[in-house]
Amino acid sequence: MREGPNATLLVSDFTLTPNTWTKLLDDNVNRTHLTVLNNTSTDNVEIGMGTNTTPPTTFFKVTGAATGTVVGDKHIYKFGFNQNIGDVEETVWESSTIYTYPTSAVAMTVTSAAGAADNGVQVVVQGLDANYDEQSETVTLAGAGTAVTTSTFIRVYRAFIEGSQAPTGNITISNGGTTYAYINGDFQTLMAVWTVPAGYTAFLKQTDVTVHTEQTNKFGTVRIVARPFGGVFRTQDAFTAADGYVSRTYSTPVTFSEKTDIEVRAIASGSNAALSVSAILEIEYATGGTVGIDNTNGFTFPVAPINAVWARTKKDVTHNLQILHDD
């Protein structure tokens, strides 16, 4: 029988290399205590059980909590608006096109149409990095009213103005001639586009759509579409409306796996429908094995694992980790 955690606890520090498993402990049938302290960063680390020589194939995430906040399920209120939809289907965002996604992680160029007049404006770009992990970067426009992110993005799904200086021109977030986000007079992107981060499962709980046209006998068709990683876009829900509000609450939430692209699209019944559509997606997302911890106590295993314990970071930089254990 394994004894209780009465032994003196040891403290071990590790530096995790990006995308590489690091062994924290060898197997030990007498181990009675293990606490993981991921306090130096708000980034997740992956913890898995393998052998002394072989890393794990399955794992769970311990969420960083440098602020001391307990982290659990996440929520996102994703909204978009397209004020002029024609009889060719478009994504509900600021451009009259189907949204285009980056095919690889790239730096984003942030540009104001007002040029140098908007120098000093701060823009926050939010999305996913090359590993599909969430990231956010704030840039300050300079020179000819431009800035380039130091981070690279495989997805951009939100941008907004931060600070007290408002831009006088519209702002684009782009790379290589393709625009991935717009900030117009709302000082905030209006794009009903989102991608599930790596390691998470998303649950669509409610959809709210408003359709408006001033033309008689005209209507709009709205679709929620999703593309699983490596797949194609498929319709998840669809409805038509001429001039009104549609709300769908899903008693059984629509489930999306990691790296799935989700967006709202719409098409008018005629080229002169003067159709406008606003759409809201209410989404929760979580890792099945995510454990919320605080920066005081860390995460203590209810029953200490006797297998070899390994850890990995998916970020692009090294990550410091500390454990408390009795072997």
PyMOL commands that set and color helices and strands:
alter all, ss='L'
color gray80, all
select helices_A, chain A and resi 115-118
alter helices_A, ss='H'
color red, helices_A
select strands_A, chain A and resi 10-16+22-25+34-37+45-50+60-62+74-85+90-91+106-112+122-128+134-140+146-153+155-162+171-175+178-183+193-195+201-212+220-227+234-241+244-256+261-268+275-286+299-300+308-312+319-325
alter strands_A, ss='S'
color yellow, strands_A
deselect
rebuild
show_as cartoon
